[in-house]
Amino acid sequence: MIFKRYEWQLLLRILILFLLLCAAAFLLAAKRYPFALVTVPLIVYVIAGIMQQYTKVQQEVQEFAEAAQYRDFSRHYAIQSAPANVQVLRKGFNEINTTFKTINRERETQYHYLQKILELVGTGILSYEQETGEIGWINESFKSIIDVPYLKNVSSLQKRNADLYDEIIKLKSGGSKVVSIIKDQQQVKLQLMASVLRSEDKIYKLVAFQNVSDAMDESESNAWSKLLNVMTHEIMNSVAPISSLADTLKNRLKRTDLNAASSGNNLEDLELGIDTIKRRSEGLLKFTESYRSLNKITKLELQTIPVYDLFENLNTLMLPTLEKKNIELDIILRDLSLSIDADINLLEQVLINLLVNAIEAVKEQAEPAISLSAEVVNNKSVLKVSDNGTGMSPELMEKIFIPFFSTRKTGSGIGLSLCKQIMLMHKGNIQVQSTEGKGTVFLLQFN
């Protein structure tokens, strides 16, 4: 209705202007100049009125465009008090503003919803502009995993961890890579995944950080378990007949009544060779049997174990060795009522193994010291075996839990592998913190 009224007003003004122009033309043609001059102010008045309407409309559109440019859709345009020629415009502007405010609210709600989701997930998210390196967004999981409270530019990571920074920069869109970092003197494996997106003529690189240490530990343990099953089965099947055959041949040689000519040096050499075969076969059987211990554990006998009693038993057991080597063992237990659910025999085996390793690590120290402690961290019971020994390099820390790997010439390489398998069976974990020249800490975490 408003639009039609404004339309009729505009048509009426145009018609009046047309008639005035015709009248002026007629008077000029009739050479009635005084009368023609009278029409001039009328024509100017009508044109000014039309121009005023046009200017007002143009001004309204310009103001709305400027507000839209700065994304200001909060203004409400008064309709009733406006001239008829802009009422329809203001009504349209209000409808556009309402629509944009609804869209913005929906987008803001979705943005906050997405933010909450990304904050809750355990995967770290890092987004940065590829050209400048300026950080677009990071979530709390990323800050926790990388241990950074704030990050303005991705290049800042280079000072904290140059290797990780290089891997992030080199990782291509759609690519994935597992890298290792040291956090709180512990090795953590991260899987990096990258993608690229474009927003407002800027290219952003999105990198996801997933802690895969526990998953890889379990997969690694399963893989080694399968390998050891095959290895022990095949070696046992191959070596046992050799040992049995060598024993049989030796017995036959002893029972055979041979004359001096036929039982000379050759016969002695044969017997000596058979003895060697038997000795080496038995040694290999013993060697293989020791590795079988990695696969023997199939079932846990869980019970509630007071940590105080556990430490007392260990102290009694290890005391003669410690006194002989002049090593001091400190036991730290602030909560005497602390207890854990575990298999007592297997847990003692783990702790004894760690204590033996600690004794070996501190033997060259002027004041050797080992500590055994327990505490609750983040609702998890944690047992610690610490020493002030030689420590380990990051490269060595990556290998110590691999079966058959040992830094000692007489070591079998199964001790720490067995410890790790036992802890995984307890739904827990074993971690190591170490600094070269300062010492080592092994942590047993129970859920």
C-alpha positions in Angstrom: 0.0 0.0 0.0 2.8 2.4 0.9 4.7 1.5 -2.3 1.6 2.1 -4.5 1.0 5.5 -2.8 4.6 6.5 -3.4 4.4 5.3 -7.0 1.3 7.4 -7.7 3.0 10.5 -6.1 6.0 10.0 -8.3 3.9 9.6 -11.5 1.9 12.7 -10.6 5.0 14.8 -10.2 6.3 13.5 -13.5 3.0 14.3 -15.2 3.0 17.8 -13.7 6.5 18.4 -14.9 5.6 17.2 -18.4 2.6 19.6 -18.5 4.7 22.5 -17.3 7.3 21.8 -20.0 4.7 21.6 -22.7 3.1 24.9 -21.5 6.5 26.6 -21.4 7.2 25.3 -24.9 3.9 26.5 -26.2 4.3 30.0 -24.6 7.8 30.3 -26.1 6.5 29.3 -29.5 3.7 31.9 -29.2 6.3 34.5 -28.1 4.6 35.1 -24.8 7.8 35.3 -22.9 6.5 36.9 -19.6 4.0 34.0 -19.3 6.8 31.5 -20.2 9.0 32.9 -17.4 6.2 32.2 -14.9 6.5 28.5 -15.7 10.2 28.4 -15.0 10.0 28.5 -11.1 7.2 25.9 -11.2 9.4 23.6 -13.3 12.4 24.1 -11.0 10.2 23.4 -8.0 8.9 20.1 -9.4 12.4 19.0 -10.5 13.8 19.9 -7.0 11.0 17.8 -5.4 11.9 14.8 -7.6 15.6 15.3 -6.9 14.9 15.5 -3.2 13.1 12.2 -3.3 16.0 10.7 -5.3 18.6 12.1 -3.0 16.8 10.9 0.1 16.6 7.4 -1.3 20.2 7.5 -2.4 21.3 8.6 1.1 19.3 5.8 2.8 20.9 3.2 0.5 24.3 4.6 1.1 23.9 4.5 4.9 22.7 0.9 4.7 25.6 -0.1 2.4 28.1 1.5 4.8 26.5 -0.3 7.8 26.6 -3.6 5.8 30.3 -3.0 5.0 31.1 -2.9 8.7 28.7 -5.8 9.4 26.5 -3.6 11.6 23.1 -5.1 11.4 21.9 -3.8 14.8 20.2 -0.7 13.5 16.4 -0.5 13.3 15.0 1.9 10.7 11.9 3.9 11.7 9.2 3.4 9.1 6.1 5.4 10.2 8.0 8.7 10.7 9.9 8.4 7.4 8.8 10.0 4.1 6.6 7.9 1.9 9.3 7.4 -0.7 11.7 5.7 1.8 9.3 3.8 3.9 9.4 0.8 1.6 13.2 0.9 1.6 13.4 1.1 5.4 11.0 -1.8 5.7 13.3 -3.8 3.4 16.4 -2.8 5.3 14.8 -4.0 8.6 13.9 -7.3 7.0 17.5 -7.7 5.7 19.0 -6.8 9.2 16.7 -9.3 10.9 17.8 -12.0 8.5 21.4 -11.2 8.9 21.1 -11.1 12.7 19.4 -14.5 12.7 22.2 -15.9 10.4 24.9 -14.4 12.7 23.3 -15.9 15.8 23.2 -19.3 14.2 26.8 -19.0 13.0 27.9 -17.9 16.4 26.0 -20.7 18.1 27.6 -23.2 15.7 31.0 -21.7 16.2 30.8 -21.9 20.0 29.4 -25.5 19.7 32.3 -26.5 17.5 34.7 -24.8 19.9 33.3 -26.8 22.8 33.6 -30.0 20.9 37.2 -29.3 19.9 38.0 -28.4 23.5 36.6 -31.7 24.7 38.4 -34.0 22.3 41.8 -35.4 23.2 43.3 -34.5 19.8 45.4 -31.3 19.7 44.4 -28.9 16.9 46.6 -26.2 15.5 45.6 -23.8 12.7 47.9 -21.2 11.2 48.2 -19.1 8.1 50.8 -20.7 5.8 52.2 -17.5 4.4 52.8 -15.6 7.7 52.7 -18.4 10.2 50.1 -16.5 12.3 48.1 -18.7 14.6 44.4 -18.9 13.7 43.3 -21.2 16.5 44.6 -23.8 19.0 42.6 -25.9 21.5 43.4 -26.8 25.1 44.5 -30.4 24.1 47.2 -28.9 21.9 48.4 -26.7 24.7 48.5 -29.7 27.1 50.2 -32.1 24.6 52.9 -29.6 23.5 53.0 -27.9 26.9 52.6 -24.3 25.6 50.2 -21.9 27.3 50.0 -19.5 24.4 51.2 -19.4 20.8 51.0 -16.3 18.5 53.1 -17.6 15.5 53.9 -21.2 14.6 57.6 -20.1 14.3 57.6 -19.8 18.1 57.6 -23.6 18.2 61.0 -23.7 16.7 62.6 -22.4 19.9 60.8 -25.0 22.0 61.2 -28.0 19.7 63.0 -27.5 16.4 62.5 -31.1 15.2 58.7 -30.9 15.8 58.5 -27.5 14.1 60.3 -28.9 11.0 58.0 -31.9 10.9 54.9 -29.6 11.0 56.2 -27.4 8.2 57.2 -30.3 6.0 54.0 -32.3 6.5 51.9 -32.0 3.4 48.1 -31.8 3.2 46.5 -35.2 3.7 49.8 -36.5 5.1 50.4 -38.3 8.4 53.5 -39.0 10.4 54.4 -40.3 13.8 57.1 -38.3 15.7 58.6 -38.5 19.2 58.9 -35.6 21.6 60.2 -35.4 25.2 57.7 -34.1 27.6 58.4 -33.9 31.3 61.5 -36.0 30.6 59.3 -38.7 29.1 59.1 -39.8 25.5 55.7 -39.2 23.9 54.8 -40.4 20.4 52.5 -38.1 18.4 50.7 -38.8 15.2 50.6 -35.6 13.0 47.9 -35.2 10.4 47.6 -32.1 8.2 45.1 -30.5 5.8 44.8 -27.2 4.0 41.8 -24.9 3.7 41.2 -21.5 2.2 39.3 -18.7 3.9 39.0 -15.0 2.8 41.8 -15.4 0.2 44.1 -16.8 3.0 45.4 -20.4 3.1 45.4 -22.0 6.5 47.1 -25.2 7.4 45.3 -27.4 10.0 47.4 -29.9 11.9 46.0 -32.5 14.3 48.2 -33.9 17.2 47.2 -37.3 18.5 49.0 -39.0 21.4 49.5 -42.6 20.2 52.0 -43.8 22.8 49.6 -46.1 24.6 48.1 -47.5 21.4 51.6 -48.1 19.9 52.8 -49.7 23.1 49.9 -52.2 23.1 50.4 -52.9 19.4 54.1 -53.3 19.9 53.6 -55.7 22.8 51.1 -57.8 20.7 53.5 -57.9 17.8 56.4 -59.0 19.9 54.3 -61.6 21.7 53.3 -63.2 18.3 56.9 -63.1 17.2 58.2 -64.7 20.3 55.6 -67.5 20.1 56.8 -68.4 16.6 60.4 -68.1 17.6 60.3 -70.2 20.7 58.2 -72.9 19.0 60.5 -73.2 16.0 63.7 -73.1 18.0 62.5 -75.6 20.6 61.3 -78.0 17.8 64.7 -77.7 16.0 67.1 -77.8 19.0 65.5 -80.5 21.1 66.1 -83.3 18.5 69.7 -82.2 18.1 70.4 -82.4 21.8 68.6 -85.8 22.0 70.6 -87.1 19.0 73.9 -85.9 20.4 73.1 -87.6 23.7 72.2 -90.9 22.0 75.4 -90.9 19.9 77.6 -90.3 22.9 75.9 -93.2 24.8 76.4 -95.6 21.9 80.0 -94.6 21.6 80.6 -95.4 25.2 78.9 -98.9 24.9 80.7 -99.9 21.8 83.6 -102.3 22.3 86.2 -101.0 19.9 89.9 -102.0 19.6 92.7 -99.6 20.1 93.2 -99.2 16.3 89.7 -98.1 15.6 89.3 -96.0 18.7 92.2 -93.6 18.1 92.3 -89.9 17.8 89.5 -89.8 15.3 87.1 -91.4 17.8 88.2 -89.0 20.5 87.6 -86.1 18.2 84.2 -87.4 17.4 83.3 -87.7 21.0 84.6 -84.2 21.7 82.6 -82.8 18.8 79.4 -84.5 20.0 80.1 -83.1 23.5 80.3 -79.7 22.0 77.1 -80.1 20.1 75.3 -81.2 23.2 76.7 -78.3 25.3 75.8 -75.7 22.7 72.3 -77.2 22.2 71.6 -77.2 25.9 72.9 -73.6 26.1 70.6 -72.6 23.2 67.7 -74.4 24.9 68.4 -72.5 28.1 68.7 -69.3 26.2 65.4 -69.9 24.4 63.6 -70.9 27.7 64.7 -67.6 29.3 62.9 -65.7 26.5 59.8 -67.8 26.9 59.1 -65.8 30.1 57.9 -63.0 27.8 54.9 -65.1 26.8 54.2 -67.1 30.0 52.1 -64.4 31.6 48.5 -65.0 30.5 46.4 -64.3 33.6 46.6 -61.9 36.5 45.8 -62.9 40.1 44.7 -59.5 41.3 44.5 -58.5 45.0 44.6 -55.3 47.0 48.2 -54.7 48.0 49.2 -52.2 50.7 52.1 -50.3 49.2 53.7 -50.1 52.6 53.9 -53.9 52.9 55.2 -54.1 49.3 58.0 -51.7 50.0 58.9 -53.4 53.2 59.2 -56.8 51.5 61.3 -55.3 48.8 63.6 -53.6 51.3 64.1 -56.9 53.2 64.9 -58.7 50.0 67.3 -56.2 48.5 69.0 -55.1 51.7 71.9 -57.6 51.6 72.8 -56.6 48.0 72.5 -52.9 48.8 74.7 -53.1 51.9 77.3 -55.2 50.1 77.5 -52.5 47.4 77.3 -49.6 49.9 74.1 -48.2 48.3 71.5 -46.3 50.2 67.8 -47.1 49.5 65.3 -44.4 50.5 61.7 -45.4 50.8 59.2 -42.4 50.6 55.6 -43.1 51.3 53.5 -40.1 52.6 50.2 -42.0 52.6 50.7 -45.2 54.6 47.2 -46.4 53.7 47.9 -46.3 50.0 47.1 -49.5 48.2 46.8 -50.8 44.6 45.1 -53.7 42.9 47.7 -55.8 41.2 49.3 -59.3 40.9 51.7 -59.3 43.8 54.2 -61.8 42.3 54.3 -60.0 38.9 54.6 -56.5 40.5 57.4 -57.6 42.7 59.1 -59.0 39.7 58.8 -55.6 37.9 60.2 -53.7 40.9 63.0 -56.1 41.6 64.1 -55.8 38.0 64.0 -52.0 38.2 66.0 -52.0 41.4 68.6 -54.3 39.9 68.9 -52.0 37.0 69.2 -49.0 39.3 72.0 -50.8 41.3 73.9 -51.3 38.1 73.4 -47.7 37.1 74.8 -46.2 40.3 77.7 -48.5 40.9 80.2 -46.0 39.6 78.8 -43.0 41.6 80.7 -41.6 44.6 77.5 -41.5 46.6 75.1 -44.0 45.1 71.5 -43.6 46.0 68.2 -45.2 45.0 64.7 -44.2 46.1 61.5 -46.1 46.1 58.4 -43.9 46.4 54.6 -43.9 45.8 52.0 -41.2 45.4 48.6 -40.4 43.8 48.7 -38.2 40.7 45.5 -37.3 38.8 43.6 -40.1 40.6 46.3 -42.6 39.5 48.6 -44.5 41.8 52.2 -44.0 40.7 55.2 -46.0 42.0 58.6 -44.6 41.3 62.1 -46.1 41.2 64.7 -43.3 41.1 68.5 -43.3 41.0 71.4 -40.9 40.7 73.2 -43.0 38.1 74.6 -42.2 34.7 71.2 -41.5 33.0 70.3 -42.2 29.4 70.2 -40.3 26.2 66.9 -39.7 24.3 68.0 -42.2 21.7 68.6 -44.9 24.3 65.3 -44.1 26.0 63.5 -45.0 22.7 65.0 -48.5 22.7 65.1 -49.8 26.2 61.7 -51.4 26.1 62.4 -53.2 22.8 62.8 -57.0 23.5 66.4 -58.3 23.2 67.9 -54.8 23.4 70.4 -54.4 26.2 73.2 -52.0 27.0 75.0 -54.6 29.0 77.1 -57.3 27.5 75.7 -59.9 29.9 72.1 -58.6 29.6 69.4 -60.7 27.9 67.3 -57.7 26.9 64.0 -59.0 28.2 63.8 -57.4 31.7 62.3 -54.1 30.8 60.2 -55.7 28.0 58.8 -58.0 30.5 58.1 -55.1 32.9 56.2 -53.3 30.1 54.1 -56.3 29.3 53.2 -56.8 32.9 52.1 -53.2 33.3 50.1 -53.3 30.1 48.3 -56.4 31.5 47.4 -54.3 34.6 45.9 -51.7 32.2 48.7 -49.4 33.4 51.9 -48.1 31.9 55.6 -47.8 32.6 57.4 -44.6 31.7 61.0 -43.4 32.0 62.5 -40.0 32.8 66.2 -39.6 32.4 68.9 -37.0 32.1 72.4 -38.0 31.1 74.8 -37.6 34.1 72.0 -36.9 36.5 70.0 -40.1 36.9 66.8 -42.0 35.9 63.3 -42.4 37.2 61.0 -45.2 36.2 57.3 -44.6 36.8 54.7 -47.4 37.1 51.2 -45.9 36.6 48.1 -47.8 37.7 44.6 -46.7 36.6 
